[in-house]
Amino acid sequence: MYDYKQNIKTRFKKALNTYDSNAFAQKKISLKLFDLIKDFSDKTKGNFFEIGCGTGFLTKKIFSELKPTISYVNDLLQECYDFFISEIENKQNIIFLKGNAEEINFPTDIDFIISGSTFQWFENPENFFRKSYNSLNENGLLIFNSFSPDNLKQIKELTAAGLSYFSKAEILNFSENYFDLLIVENETINLEFNSPFDVLRHLKLTGVNSFSSGLKTKNAIKIFEQEYYSKFKTENGVGLTYSPVYFVMRRK
């Protein structure tokens, strides 16, 4: 039986050392999430729980600028935590929770739950909202992003592969018993690369390459590159689209 969570672990572990220098859209998403967090934080206190910390880009921003009282961070990979922990001051205030966020126990007495570019992997979103509700203090905030169906639309069009993303309506339906919606906001991030090969390289070096099983031969790759260039040529090369959707929700 195919274990897609194990596949995620394998791909992101391989990309750990190349992720930060190639994750252009993911960094922009993290900065947007950080701005949303700042809008609701008094910058002096608060217990944070971050789901899917990855290489710690958002984690480091939170610690350096918001000075959380205590912060729990989660990821599938121990290696992610090891990758960035040496860069965090007051690391005694951080607790790492390794494992699948859909399976681990969430900490309690939390003021902010943060999750960047992780929600799309969840198989049971309603359970995620229920666990988040139980984790948060009264009026606690859940701040996260998912992606719209237009995410990586160029790849989907050519390979018919990729994730099926929950719509905004579906996400609100999953969360309605636990959270009030404060903000929902779409963004389109258009990246440009010199060639379709550079698109493939970007996706591989950021761990986002699950579709590549259909590109195992030189001929398949050649056809993919020809079609990509034909359909998605830009003034400076070829385009690739990310389409994050941001949510800020308050615990009911």
C-alpha positions as CSV (number, residue, x, y, z in Angstrom):
1,M,0.0,0.0,0.0
2,Y,1.3,3.4,-1.0
3,D,2.3,5.5,2.0
4,Y,2.2,9.1,0.8
5,K,3.3,10.6,4.2
6,Q,6.4,8.5,4.0
7,N,6.9,9.8,0.4
8,I,6.6,13.3,1.7
9,K,9.2,12.6,4.4
10,T,11.6,11.1,1.8
11,R,11.2,14.0,-0.6
12,F,11.6,16.8,1.9
13,K,14.5,15.0,3.6
14,K,16.4,14.9,0.3
15,A,15.6,18.6,-0.3
16,L,16.5,19.8,3.2
17,N,19.8,21.4,2.2
18,T,18.5,23.0,-1.0
19,Y,15.1,24.1,0.2
20,D,15.9,27.6,1.6
21,S,17.7,28.7,-1.5
22,N,15.0,27.6,-3.8
23,A,11.7,28.0,-1.9
24,F,10.9,31.5,-3.3
25,A,7.1,31.2,-3.0
26,Q,7.2,29.4,0.3
27,K,9.2,32.1,1.9
28,K,6.8,34.7,0.6
29,I,4.0,32.8,2.1
30,S,5.8,32.6,5.4
31,L,6.3,36.3,5.4
32,K,2.6,36.9,4.8
33,L,1.7,34.6,7.6
34,F,4.1,36.4,9.9
35,D,2.5,39.7,9.0
36,L,-0.9,38.2,9.9
37,I,0.5,36.9,13.2
38,K,1.9,40.4,14.0
39,D,-1.4,42.0,13.4
40,F,-2.9,39.9,16.2
41,S,0.0,39.7,18.6
42,D,1.0,42.1,21.3
43,K,4.7,41.1,20.6
44,T,5.4,40.6,24.3
45,K,3.8,37.2,25.2
46,G,2.0,34.2,23.9
47,N,2.4,30.5,23.6
48,F,2.8,29.4,20.0
49,F,2.4,26.0,18.3
50,E,3.7,25.7,14.7
51,I,2.7,22.8,12.6
52,G,5.0,21.8,9.8
53,C,8.0,24.0,10.7
54,G,10.2,22.8,7.9
55,T,13.6,24.5,7.8
56,G,12.4,27.0,10.4
57,F,12.1,30.2,8.3
58,L,8.9,31.2,10.0
59,T,10.0,29.8,13.3
60,K,13.0,32.0,13.4
61,K,11.0,35.1,12.6
62,I,8.6,34.4,15.4
63,F,11.4,33.9,17.9
64,S,13.5,36.8,16.9
65,E,10.7,39.4,16.7
66,L,7.8,38.2,18.8
67,K,9.7,36.6,21.7
68,P,7.1,33.9,22.5
69,T,6.8,32.7,26.1
70,I,7.1,29.2,24.9
71,S,6.8,27.6,21.4
72,Y,6.1,24.1,20.3
73,V,7.1,23.2,16.8
74,N,6.2,20.2,14.8
75,D,7.4,18.4,11.7
76,L,7.5,15.0,10.3
77,L,11.3,15.1,10.3
78,Q,13.6,15.4,13.3
79,E,16.2,16.7,10.7
80,C,14.1,19.8,10.2
81,Y,14.4,20.8,13.9
82,D,18.1,19.9,13.9
83,F,18.6,22.1,10.8
84,F,17.6,25.4,12.4
85,I,17.6,25.1,16.2
86,S,21.2,26.4,16.6
87,E,20.1,29.7,15.1
88,I,17.4,30.4,17.7
89,E,18.2,32.4,20.8
90,N,16.4,31.3,24.0
91,K,16.1,27.8,22.6
92,Q,15.2,26.6,26.0
93,N,11.7,28.0,25.3
94,I,11.2,25.7,22.3
95,I,9.8,22.2,22.3
96,F,9.9,20.0,19.3
97,L,7.1,17.6,18.6
98,K,8.1,15.1,15.9
99,G,5.4,13.3,13.9
100,N,2.4,13.5,11.7
101,A,0.2,16.4,12.9
102,E,-2.9,14.4,12.3
103,E,-1.7,11.7,14.8
104,I,0.3,13.5,17.5
105,N,-1.3,15.0,20.6
106,F,-1.4,18.8,20.4
107,P,-0.1,20.8,23.4
108,T,-2.6,22.8,25.5
109,D,-2.7,26.4,26.8
110,I,-1.8,27.7,23.3
111,D,-2.5,31.2,22.1
112,F,-1.5,30.9,18.5
113,I,-1.5,27.8,16.2
114,I,0.5,28.6,13.0
115,S,0.8,26.4,9.9
116,G,2.5,27.3,6.7
117,S,1.9,25.3,3.5
118,T,1.0,22.1,5.4
119,F,-2.8,22.0,5.5
120,Q,-3.0,20.6,2.0
121,W,-1.5,17.3,3.2
122,F,-4.2,16.7,5.8
123,E,-6.5,13.7,5.2
124,N,-9.0,14.7,7.9
125,P,-9.3,18.5,8.1
126,E,-12.2,18.5,10.5
127,N,-10.2,16.5,13.0
128,F,-7.4,19.0,12.6
129,F,-9.8,21.8,13.5
130,R,-11.2,19.9,16.5
131,K,-7.6,19.2,17.8
132,S,-6.7,22.9,17.3
133,Y,-9.8,24.0,19.1
134,N,-8.9,21.8,22.1
135,S,-5.3,23.1,22.0
136,L,-6.1,26.8,22.0
137,N,-7.0,29.0,24.9
138,E,-10.2,31.0,24.9
139,N,-10.1,33.4,21.9
140,G,-7.0,31.7,20.6
141,L,-6.1,32.1,17.0
142,L,-5.5,29.6,14.2
143,I,-3.4,31.2,11.3
144,F,-2.6,29.1,8.3
145,N,-2.6,28.8,4.5
146,S,-3.7,26.2,2.1
147,F,-3.8,26.5,-1.7
148,S,-6.4,27.0,-4.4
149,P,-7.0,24.5,-7.2
150,D,-4.9,26.9,-9.4
151,N,-1.7,26.0,-7.5
152,L,1.0,24.7,-9.9
153,K,-1.6,24.8,-12.6
154,Q,1.0,24.5,-15.3
155,I,2.2,21.2,-13.9
156,K,-1.4,19.8,-13.6
157,E,-2.3,20.8,-17.1
158,L,0.7,18.9,-18.6
159,T,0.9,15.9,-16.3
160,A,-2.6,15.5,-14.8
161,A,-0.8,15.0,-11.5
162,G,-0.9,17.0,-8.3
163,L,-2.9,17.4,-5.1
164,S,-6.6,18.0,-5.0
165,Y,-7.0,21.1,-2.9
166,F,-10.0,21.8,-0.6
167,S,-12.0,24.8,-1.6
168,K,-12.5,27.7,0.7
169,A,-16.1,26.6,1.2
170,E,-15.0,23.1,2.2
171,I,-12.5,24.5,4.6
172,L,-15.0,26.8,6.2
173,N,-17.4,23.9,6.5
174,F,-14.8,21.7,8.2
175,S,-14.0,24.5,10.7
176,E,-17.5,26.0,11.4
177,N,-18.2,24.1,14.6
178,Y,-14.9,25.2,16.1
179,F,-13.8,28.6,14.7
180,D,-15.1,31.9,13.6
181,L,-13.5,33.2,10.4
182,L,-11.7,36.6,10.7
183,I,-9.7,36.7,7.5
184,V,-9.6,34.8,4.3
185,E,-7.4,36.1,1.5
186,N,-6.2,34.7,-1.8
187,E,-2.8,35.5,-3.4
188,T,-1.2,34.6,-6.7
189,I,2.6,34.2,-6.8
190,N,3.9,34.0,-10.4
191,L,7.5,32.8,-10.6
192,E,9.6,32.8,-13.7
193,F,12.4,30.4,-14.7
194,N,14.8,30.4,-17.6
195,S,13.5,27.0,-18.9
196,P,11.1,24.1,-18.1
197,F,14.2,22.2,-16.9
198,D,14.7,24.9,-14.3
199,V,11.0,24.5,-13.2
200,L,11.6,20.8,-12.7
201,R,14.8,21.5,-10.8
202,H,13.0,24.1,-8.6
203,L,10.3,21.6,-7.7
204,K,12.8,18.8,-6.9
205,L,15.0,21.1,-4.8
206,T,12.0,22.2,-2.7
207,G,10.6,18.6,-2.3
208,V,7.5,19.4,-4.5
209,N,8.1,16.7,-7.1
210,S,5.5,14.0,-6.6
211,F,4.3,14.3,-10.2
212,S,7.7,13.3,-11.6
213,S,7.0,9.6,-11.5
214,G,5.5,10.1,-15.0
215,L,8.8,11.7,-16.3
216,K,11.1,8.8,-15.9
217,T,12.5,8.7,-19.5
218,K,14.5,11.2,-21.4
219,N,11.8,11.3,-24.1
220,A,9.0,12.0,-21.5
221,I,11.1,14.8,-20.1
222,K,11.8,16.2,-23.6
223,I,8.1,16.2,-24.5
224,F,7.2,17.8,-21.1
225,E,9.7,20.6,-21.7
226,Q,8.6,21.2,-25.3
227,E,4.9,21.5,-24.2
228,Y,5.7,23.6,-21.2
229,Y,7.7,26.1,-23.2
230,S,5.0,26.2,-25.9
231,K,2.1,26.8,-23.5
232,F,3.7,28.8,-20.6
233,K,6.4,31.0,-22.3
234,T,6.9,34.4,-20.7
235,E,9.0,37.4,-21.7
236,N,11.9,36.1,-19.6
237,G,11.4,32.3,-19.8
238,V,8.5,30.3,-18.5
239,G,6.1,30.7,-15.7
240,L,5.0,28.7,-12.6
241,T,2.1,29.7,-10.4
242,Y,1.5,29.3,-6.7
243,S,-1.9,30.3,-5.3
244,P,-1.9,30.3,-1.5
245,V,-5.1,31.0,0.4
246,Y,-4.6,32.5,3.9
247,F,-7.0,32.0,6.9
248,V,-7.2,33.6,10.3
249,M,-9.7,32.0,12.6
250,R,-10.6,32.6,16.2
251,R,-11.6,29.8,18.6
252,K,-15.3,29.8,19.3
